Amino acid sequence: MGLFSSIFSFPLAPVRGVIWVGEVIQDQVEQQLNDPAALRRELEEIDRAAEAGRLSDEERKQAQQSVLDRMTGSVDSATANDRKE
């Protein structure tokens, strides 16, 4: 039975390979998005942009909340704001 299943599943090997590569890429992206050092740099950049006048107070709060939501794994603020309206 193993021989027959191997023969019939062989054409699906490229699909399995693509799925595996996609999963590896997704894991790497999630690790980078949730890296504490990267999140801290992003918060610092938001503060610098606000100090330089490129962000209003409201934009700064929204950007900071978005980063904090990613840190805690909460629902992102854009989705939460859509639900409030």
C-alpha positions as CSV (number, residue, x, y, z in Angstrom):
1,M,0.0,0.0,0.0
2,G,2.9,2.4,0.7
3,L,4.1,2.1,-2.9
4,F,0.8,3.0,-4.3
5,S,0.3,6.0,-2.0
6,S,3.8,7.2,-2.9
7,I,3.2,6.9,-6.6
8,F,-0.2,8.8,-6.4
9,S,1.1,11.4,-4.0
10,F,4.3,12.2,-5.9
11,P,2.6,14.7,-8.2
12,L,1.6,16.7,-5.0
13,A,5.2,17.0,-3.8
14,P,5.8,20.5,-5.4
15,V,2.6,21.7,-3.8
16,R,3.7,20.5,-0.4
17,G,7.1,22.2,-1.0
18,V,5.4,25.5,-1.8
19,I,3.2,25.2,1.3
20,W,6.3,24.5,3.5
21,V,8.1,27.5,2.1
22,G,5.1,29.7,2.7
23,E,4.9,28.5,6.3
24,V,8.6,29.2,6.9
25,I,8.2,32.7,5.4
26,Q,5.2,33.3,7.6
27,D,7.1,32.2,10.7
28,Q,10.0,34.6,9.9
29,V,7.6,37.5,9.3
30,E,5.8,36.9,12.6
31,Q,9.1,36.7,14.4
32,Q,10.3,40.0,12.9
33,L,7.0,41.8,13.5
34,N,7.0,40.7,17.2
35,D,10.7,41.3,17.9
36,P,10.9,43.5,21.0
37,A,13.9,45.5,19.6
38,A,12.0,46.2,16.3
39,L,8.9,47.3,18.2
40,R,10.9,49.6,20.4
41,R,12.6,51.1,17.3
42,E,9.2,51.7,15.8
43,L,8.0,53.4,18.9
44,E,11.1,55.6,19.0
45,E,10.6,56.5,15.3
46,I,7.0,57.5,16.1
47,D,8.2,59.8,18.9
48,R,10.8,61.3,16.6
49,A,8.2,61.9,13.9
50,A,5.9,63.5,16.4
51,E,8.6,65.8,17.7
52,A,9.6,66.8,14.2
53,G,5.9,67.7,13.5
54,R,5.3,65.0,10.9
55,L,2.6,63.4,13.1
56,S,-0.3,65.0,14.9
57,D,-1.0,64.0,18.5
58,E,-3.9,61.8,17.3
59,E,-1.8,60.1,14.7
60,R,0.9,59.6,17.2
61,K,-1.5,58.0,19.7
62,Q,-3.0,55.7,16.9
63,A,0.5,54.6,15.8
64,Q,1.6,53.9,19.3
65,Q,-1.5,52.0,20.0
66,S,-1.0,49.9,16.9
67,V,2.5,48.9,18.0
68,L,1.3,48.2,21.5
69,D,-1.5,46.0,20.2
70,R,1.0,44.0,18.2
71,M,3.1,43.7,21.4
72,T,0.2,42.3,23.4
73,G,-1.4,40.4,20.6
74,S,-4.6,42.5,21.0
75,V,-6.9,43.3,18.2
76,D,-5.4,46.2,16.1
77,S,-6.7,49.6,16.8
78,A,-8.1,50.1,13.3
79,T,-10.4,47.1,13.7
80,A,-11.4,48.2,17.2
81,N,-12.2,51.7,15.9
82,D,-14.3,50.3,13.1
83,R,-16.3,48.3,15.6
84,K,-17.0,51.4,17.7
85,E,-18.5,53.4,14.8
